[in-house]
Amino acid sequence: MSLLNPSLAAARDYPTPWQNRLMPYLLLLPALAVVLIVVFVPMLEAVVTSLYDLVLWKPNAARFVGFGNYVKLYADPVFWTALWHTIIWIGLTVPLQMGLGLVAALLLNREFPWRGLARALVIIPWALPSVVIALMWRWIYDPNTGVLNDLLLRLSLIQSAVPWLADPGIALYAVIATLTWQGFPFFAVMILAGLQGIPQSQYEAASIDGASTWRQFRHITLPGIAPVLATAGLLRVIWVANSMDVIFVMTEGGPGYATHTLPLYAFIRARKNLDFGYGTAIAVTFTIMLGLFVALYIARTMKEVER
């Protein structure tokens, strides 16, 4: 039959319309299954755990308390201290990384000798493990043998060694400086890629029209890299918000609660106190807060793109 009517045989070789519609979902199914198992199942377990008074060193006393752990948060002064520190942590670190990365990208986008080597070296802080960076900067901040105090003393900028990580007033900002140094290469690489996509003809036309360097930066460079800044900024907010390894290695949240952030506080309650119920409640609360921020950020960005 197929020999007599070749069109029927050819029709069998092509997928039907419903198969075409179903194929993308079938191809995404393995990835979706992995995400469900690796991400959403642990998230669901965390939500369930947060509803229990679960302390590992007394497992027989575990009991369902509903939203009791969440009610305790509002009466926990450490939670509010950690929340404020988290706002400072994100609000200073991300803009500083973005600003430093922008300056680095603008410099690396210029023509100068050994530019390729400079572009490679700028990646080093980002490539190093966080634990290595934390230990390195902990030695730099050391009040007795640290190079930072030694340099400032030689320049007569300070009169005595400063305990950078032992002073509650400056410990958080010292750690912020560390994470700023670690994270600015991410912005530098992303922004540099965005700069490469701006046509040089736009700068040439602006120069012919008499536009100054600042006006070229404001009306050509910034609009050209705005999508990159928006995407990189959102990603970095999420990463910085959840970052706690640098803080833990450098200060373990101290002195006192001076460098406590919400992820670190949740980790300490679950790891040191073995209070998994309360620690998980802190983590779930912070996840909801961060999710709301991300949703508002995306909604605002989409509105600006539509304009």
Secondary structure, 3 states (H helix, E strand, C coil): CCCCCHHHHHHHHCCCHHHHHHHHHHHHHHHHHHHHHHHHHHHHHHHHHCCEECECCCHHHCEECCCHHHHHHHCCHHHHHHHHHHHHHHHHHHHHHHHHHHHHHHHHCCCCCCHHHHHHHCCHHHHCCHHHHHHHHHHHCCCCCCHHHHHHHHCCCCCCCCCCCCCCCCHHHHHHHHHHHHHHHHHHHHHHHHHHCCCHHHHHHHHHCCCCHHHHHHHHHHHHHHHHHHHHHHHHHHHHHHCCHHHHHHCCCCCCCCCCCHHHHHHHHHHCCCEHHHHHHHHHHHHHHHHHHHHHHHHHHHHHHHC
